[in-house]
Amino acid sequence: MARFILDVASKGPKISHEELKQVIDIHNDYFGGFVSTIILVDDTNENQFYYEELEDDPSLNDLNEEQINNFKKLNRELFNEYL
């Protein structure tokens, strides 16, 4: 089992329904036959991964506490749905 963090930049300050649907469609195309989940931990463009600025401030690549808590909450909810 592996975990991946996918950081998707949206066109606006928040990801739109259409953009989210594109991500889910791509996920289904590549991982539809495997056990996998997508958990949206942040629908904004805040605290994204900043490749160019990492040398000056590596903390920009960290998930913030709200994103981590969102993952934990939504992951537990998803797990409880299958019990």
C-alpha positions in Angstrom: 0.0 0.0 0.0 1.3 3.5 -0.8 -0.1 6.9 -0.1 0.2 9.8 -2.5 -0.5 13.5 -2.0 -1.8 15.1 -5.2 -1.7 18.8 -5.2 -4.0 20.2 -8.0 -4.0 24.0 -8.7 -7.4 25.3 -9.5 -8.2 28.1 -11.9 -9.8 30.2 -9.1 -9.3 30.5 -5.4 -11.3 27.3 -4.9 -11.5 24.1 -7.0 -14.7 24.0 -9.0 -17.0 21.1 -9.4 -15.8 20.6 -13.0 -12.1 20.6 -12.0 -12.8 18.1 -9.1 -14.7 15.9 -11.6 -11.7 15.9 -13.9 -9.4 14.8 -11.1 -11.9 12.0 -10.1 -12.2 10.9 -13.7 -8.4 10.6 -14.1 -8.2 8.7 -10.8 -10.9 6.3 -12.0 -9.1 5.8 -15.4 -5.8 4.8 -13.7 -6.8 3.4 -10.4 -10.4 2.2 -10.9 -9.5 -1.4 -10.7 -7.6 -1.0 -7.4 -8.7 -0.3 -3.8 -8.1 3.4 -3.6 -9.7 6.5 -2.2 -9.6 10.3 -2.8 -9.9 12.6 0.2 -10.2 16.3 -0.5 -8.3 17.9 2.4 -8.3 21.5 1.0 -10.4 22.9 -1.8 -8.5 26.2 -1.9 -5.2 27.3 -3.5 -3.8 28.2 -0.1 -0.8 26.3 1.3 0.1 24.6 -2.0 3.4 23.2 -3.0 5.8 25.9 -4.0 8.7 24.4 -6.0 10.6 27.6 -6.7 10.4 28.9 -3.1 11.3 25.7 -1.3 15.0 26.5 -1.1 14.2 29.6 1.0 11.4 28.1 3.0 10.9 24.3 3.0 7.8 24.6 5.3 5.8 25.8 2.3 5.7 22.1 1.2 4.1 21.0 4.5 0.4 20.2 5.0 -1.1 22.6 7.5 -2.9 21.4 10.6 -6.3 22.0 9.1 -5.5 19.9 6.1 -4.2 17.1 8.3 -7.3 17.2 10.5 -9.5 17.2 7.4 -7.8 14.1 6.2 -8.2 12.3 9.6 -11.9 13.3 9.9 -12.8 12.4 6.3 -10.7 9.2 6.4 -12.5 8.0 9.6 -15.9 8.9 8.1 -15.1 6.9 4.9 -13.9 3.9 7.0 -17.0 4.0 9.2 -19.2 3.9 6.0 -17.8 0.5 5.2 -18.2 -1.1 8.7 
